Amino acid sequence: MVDPAPGPAIASIKLGPDVVVRTEDGIEVYTPLPMVDWIVSPHRPTVIHFHGEDFLLVDQRAPEDGGICYVLRRGDPDAALNVVGRTIVYDLGAVRERERERIDRTVLQARACALWALSPLLGLAPSRAKSELHSRFGLHPLTLTWASVVVEYAVALVGALALVLETTTGGGLTKLGGGWVLPIFGGASLVLLPDALGRTGRLIGGGLRQYGFYEWLWRRLPARD
């Protein structure tokens, strides 16, 4: 966002990424992103307390160079108190707190996206680890376990198809340069398919607590969560 062009009698104040421009009857606040609690309403308008003065939030515009412009006017000191809405203190501390929250949300969203991409692997984790992922990042154990089980069935299917092609074509897969498919996917199928079958029953039943990789062999989870 480009700073607004200063006029000869207009002073501007920089607050972090925001720019506050004083006008004849109030101020204009230029900010890169919308502020969710700054709500423009003709009824019970929001009051913004800035530099010891109270301003009414009266308009919101989208400048051509991007960002958001909030238009504020000086309030009527004789107006009844019940005609205004909430009061928001706007200063450098508030801007810094807003930016910290925005960065925290961005980091959390990026971390959650990365974890979702790893969901087939995370679904192999023990039930306690998946419960922790659910409480900290909102990744549901049922979804993670389904992702891992579906991948296990997919690997087993590829291994079965490779075996069928290799046997019915007299080694045709090997002749085509795909001889590595059968030992890799066939061997993986022997390990993954029993685990997929062992975890499918509890998956179909649903529930928050789901088995990890071969956890059903050595641990019994309660029938109900």
Residue pairs with C-beta under 8 A, 6 or more apart in sequence:
1 17
1 30
1 31
1 32
1 63
1 65
1 66
1 67
2 65
2 66
3 12
3 19
3 30
4 12
4 19
4 21
4 28
4 30
4 63
4 69
6 12
6 21
10 21
10 22
10 23
11 21
11 22
12 19
12 20
12 21
12 22
13 19
13 20
13 22
14 20
15 91
15 92
15 95
16 92
16 95
16 96
16 99
17 31
17 32
17 95
17 99
18 29
18 30
18 31
18 32
18 95
19 29
19 30
19 31
20 27
20 28
20 29
20 30
20 50
21 27
21 28
21 29
21 30
25 73
25 74
26 55
26 56
26 71
26 72
26 73
26 74
27 50
27 55
27 72
28 69
28 70
28 71
28 72
29 48
29 69
29 70
29 72
29 90
30 63
30 67
30 68
30 69
31 67
31 68
31 70
32 66
32 67
32 68
33 67
33 68
33 102
34 68
35 68
35 70
35 98
37 46
37 86
37 88
38 46
38 48
38 57
38 60
38 70
38 88
39 46
39 57
39 85
40 46
40 57
40 58
40 59
40 60
40 70
41 85
44 83
44 84
44 85
45 56
45 57
45 58
45 84
45 85
46 56
46 57
46 84
46 85
46 86
46 87
46 88
47 54
47 55
47 56
47 57
47 75
47 84
47 85
47 86
47 87
47 88
48 54
48 55
48 56
48 57
48 70
48 72
48 87
48 88
48 90
49 55
49 87
49 88
49 89
49 90
50 72
50 90
50 91
51 91
53 74
54 74
54 75
54 87
55 72
55 73
55 74
55 75
56 72
56 73
56 74
56 75
56 84
57 70
57 71
57 72
58 71
58 72
58 73
59 70
59 71
60 68
60 69
60 70
60 71
61 68
61 69
61 71
62 68
62 69
63 69
75 84
88 94
108 137
111 137
112 137
112 138
112 139
115 122
115 133
115 137
115 139
116 139
119 139
119 143
119 144
119 147
119 148
120 147
120 148
120 150
120 151
121 148
122 130
122 133
122 139
122 144
122 147
122 148
123 130
123 144
123 145
123 146
123 147
123 148
123 149
123 210
123 212
124 148
124 212
124 213
125 133
125 144
125 212
125 213
126 212
126 215
127 141
127 209
127 210
127 211
127 212
127 215
127 219
127 221
129 212
130 139
130 141
130 144
130 145
130 209
130 210
130 212
131 141
131 208
131 209
133 139
133 141
133 144
134 140
134 141
134 208
140 208
141 208
141 209
141 210
142 203
142 206
142 207
142 208
142 210
144 210
145 199
145 203
145 210
145 211
146 203
148 213
149 196
149 199
149 200
149 203
152 192
152 193
152 195
152 196
153 193
153 196
155 185
155 188
155 189
155 192
156 188
156 189
156 192
156 193
156 196
158 181
158 185
158 189
159 182
159 185
159 186
159 187
159 188
159 189
160 189
162 173
162 178
162 181
162 182
162 185
162 186
163 182
163 186
165 172
165 173
166 172
166 173
166 174
166 182
173 179
173 181
173 182
195 213
195 214
198 211
198 214
198 216
198 217
199 210
199 211
199 216
202 210
202 211
202 216
202 221
203 210
207 224
207 225
208 225
209 221
209 222
209 225
210 221
211 219
211 221
